[in-house]
Amino acid sequence: MSELRHSASVVVARAPDEVYDLVSDVTRTGEWSPICQECWWDEGAAGRVGDRFTGRNATPERSWETRSQVVAADRGREFAWVVGAGFVRWGFRMAPVPGGTELTESWEFLPAGLAMFAERYGERADEQIALRTRQAHEGIPVTLAAIQRIAEAG
């Protein structure tokens, strides 16, 4: 099975606070994600730790919604969330570098997610985990390139 965590980075010609403001606005996720079509904050949420949001995802095979909770919200440094009941952790880290910000996107399948897949898919769990892992590994560079393009155009 592929690695259950992955990250990649790109340099964005913007300040870390500006990059944070972009990536922490989950309502814009559909502009850069190859799978997440749209997100919206749950009532009263605005991006603080503990806030929740819902995302609508689609692949050629299926579409689904997820509910996530913000676990890191440090402007100019890190924005991260966990999907469902701690199934997967996604995040962005920002670091100042000459010429802008090194933006790193990370993804990790968590133990609760592996257990949920085992329960939901039984003997097909490894196949489903491998599929989601491949999608994350392939999607991160696509996402980063789109964020870089959007940030530098604005």
N, C-alpha and C positions, 0 to 999 in steps of 0.2 A: 504494500500500500504506500502511496505517496506520503511525504512528510505532512503531518497534521498541523503544521504552523508554517507561515510563510510571510515574508516582508520584502519590499522593494522600495527604492527611493528615487527621487528626481529633484533637480534644483529648479525652483520657481523664482523668477525675477520679481519677487514681491517680498515685503517685510513679513516676518512671522505672524504678527497680529492680523495682517490682511489675509494671509493664507488661512489662519485659524477661523476668521470670520466667514470665509467661504465654506470650508469643509464642515464647520459646525452647524451650518444652516441646512438641516436635513431636508427641508422642503426643496432644495436644489439638487438632491442626490440623483434624480432621474436625468439630469444634464450630463452626468459623467459615468454612471454605473452601467455596465453592459447587461445586468440582470435586474437590478432594482429600478422599477419604472417611476415610482413616486413614493414620497414619505410625507407624513404630516404629524405634527405634535399633538399629543393627547391634550385634552382640555387643561389649560393652566400651565402647560409646559413651555419652556423657552430655551432649554439647553443646559440646565444646571444638573449637577450630579443628582441622580435619583429620578430625574424627569423621564417620562416615557414617550415613545413615538411608535407609529405604525408604518410599515412599509409594504408596498405592493410589488411583487417580483414576478418575472415571467421569463421562461425559456421556451423554445419550440415545443417541448414536451408537456409543459404544465405551467400554471400560474398559482400563486399563493400569497397570503399575507403573513407578516411576522409582527410581533410586538417586541420592542427593544427598550432597554433602560440605559441611560447615560451613566457611565462609571468613572469617567475622567473628563473634566472640563476646565482646563488650565489655559486661558487665552494666551496664544502665541507659543504654546509648548505641546499640548496634547488634548485631543478630543477622542473619546472611545466609548463603546457601548457593548453590552452583551445582548444576544438575541435569545428570546424565550426565557426559560428558567435556567439561564446560564449555559446554553448549548454551545454558542460560538461567541468569540470576542473579536470585534473589529476595532481598528483604531487608526488614528493619524497622529504622528509626532512631527513637530516642527523644530528645526535648529537653525540659527542664523549662520550663514556661510557667506564668503565673498560672492557678491552678485545676487544675493537674495536669501532664500530659505531652502534648506534640504527638507523635503516633505517625504516622510516614510509612512507607507500604509502597511498595516499588519493585520493578520488573520490567524486565529487559532481555534481548532476544534477542541472543546473542553470535555472533561470526563462526563459531565451530565449529558452532553450532546451525543457522545458515543453510546452511553447507556440508553438514551431515548431511541437512537437508531436501531440498536439491538432489539429493543422491545417492539418498535413499530415495524421493522422490516425482517426480523428473524434471520433466516439463512441468507437473505439478500442484503443484510446490513453492510457488510464489507464493500459490496458493489456500490451501494448508495453513498457510503462515506467516501469512496474513491472518486465518484462522480462529483460530489460537492467539493472535494479537495482539488480536483482538476479545474473546476470552474473558478475557484478562488485563485489558484496559481496563475491561470490564464487571464483572469479579470483584473488583477491588481495592476499590471503594467498598462492596460487599456484605460483604467480609471485614472491612474496618475498622469498619463499623457493628456487626457481630456481636462483634468483639473489644471494642469500647467497651461494648456492653451486658453482656457477660460480666464484664469487668473491674470495671465499676461496680456490678454486682449482688453481687460477691464481696467 
